[in-house]
Amino acid sequence: MAYKILDISKYIICNNLTVTKFPSNQLEEIKKATNFENPLQYYQYVMNKLMILKNDIKNDTDIKATVDVYFIQLGSYQWLEDKKDYVLKSIDSL
C-alpha cells in the first residue's frame, strides 16, 4: 500500500502517469482517488503515518493492535472526514 500512496503523490505533483508504476488503464481510478481538495496534503499525512507505523511495529509484541490504532487514526482524519470512504475505496480499486 505504501508504494501506491507514493505513486499517487508523484502523480499529483507531476500530473503524469509516467512517473508512477501505475498502468495507463488505471488513470480514471487515480483521478477518482485524487479528486478532492488538497489531495497531496492528505496523502503526505498518510505516508507520514505509515512511516511512523513502520518504526513503531519493529519491536512490538502486539502488532495487530498497533496497526488497528493507526488505521483508526487515519480514518478519523478530520480534514477529510466526509470523503475518506470514497478515497479509501478508490485506493483499493487500484
BELZI-V554873 format. One record per residue. N is the residue number from 1. RES is the residue in one small letter. OMEGA is omega in radians with two decimals (999 if undefined). Layout:
n: [N & N]
res: [RES & RES]
omega: [OMEGA & OMEGA]
This chain:
n: [1 & 2 & 3 & 4 & 5 & 6 & 7 & 8 & 9 & 10 & 11 & 12 & 13 & 14 & 15 & 16 & 17 & 18 & 19 & 20 & 21 & 22 & 23 & 24 & 25 & 26 & 27 & 28 & 29 & 30 & 31 & 32 & 33 & 34 & 35 & 36 & 37 & 38 & 39 & 40 & 41 & 42 & 43 & 44 & 45 & 46 & 47 & 48 & 49 & 50 & 51 & 52 & 53 & 54 & 55 & 56 & 57 & 58 & 59 & 60 & 61 & 62 & 63 & 64 & 65 & 66 & 67 & 68 & 69 & 70 & 71 & 72 & 73 & 74 & 75 & 76 & 77 & 78 & 79 & 80 & 81 & 82 & 83 & 84 & 85 & 86 & 87 & 88 & 89 & 90 & 91 & 92 & 93 & 94]
res: [m & a & y & k & i & l & d & i & s & k & y & i & i & c & n & n & l & t & v & t & k & f & p & s & n & q & l & e & e & i & k & k & a & t & n & f & e & n & p & l & q & y & y & q & y & v & m & n & k & l & m & i & l & k & n & d & i & k & n & d & t & d & i & k & a & t & v & d & v & y & f & i & q & l & g & s & y & q & w & l & e & d & k & k & d & y & v & l & k & s & i & d & s & l]
omega: [-3.09 & -3.14 & 3.09 & 3.12 & 3.13 & 3.13 & 3.07 & 3.10 & 3.08 & 3.13 & -3.13 & -3.10 & -3.04 & -3.07 & -3.07 & -3.13 & -3.06 & 3.12 & -3.11 & 3.06 & -3.13 & 3.03 & -3.07 & -3.13 & 3.10 & -3.10 & -3.12 & 3.12 & 3.12 & 3.08 & 3.10 & -3.10 & -3.13 & -3.05 & 3.06 & -3.07 & 3.09 & -3.12 & -3.14 & 3.10 & 3.12 & -3.09 & 3.03 & 3.07 & 3.14 & 3.12 & 3.11 & 3.11 & 3.13 & 3.11 & 3.09 & 3.11 & 3.13 & 3.12 & -3.09 & -3.07 & -3.11 & -3.10 & -3.08 & 3.10 & 3.12 & -3.04 & -3.10 & 3.14 & 3.13 & 3.12 & 3.10 & -3.14 & 3.14 & 3.12 & 3.03 & 3.10 & 3.11 & -3.12 & -3.12 & 3.12 & -2.97 & -3.08 & -3.09 & -3.03 & -3.05 & -3.07 & -2.99 & 3.14 & 3.12 & -3.13 & -3.11 & 3.08 & 3.12 & 3.11 & -3.13 & -3.11 & -3.11 & 999]
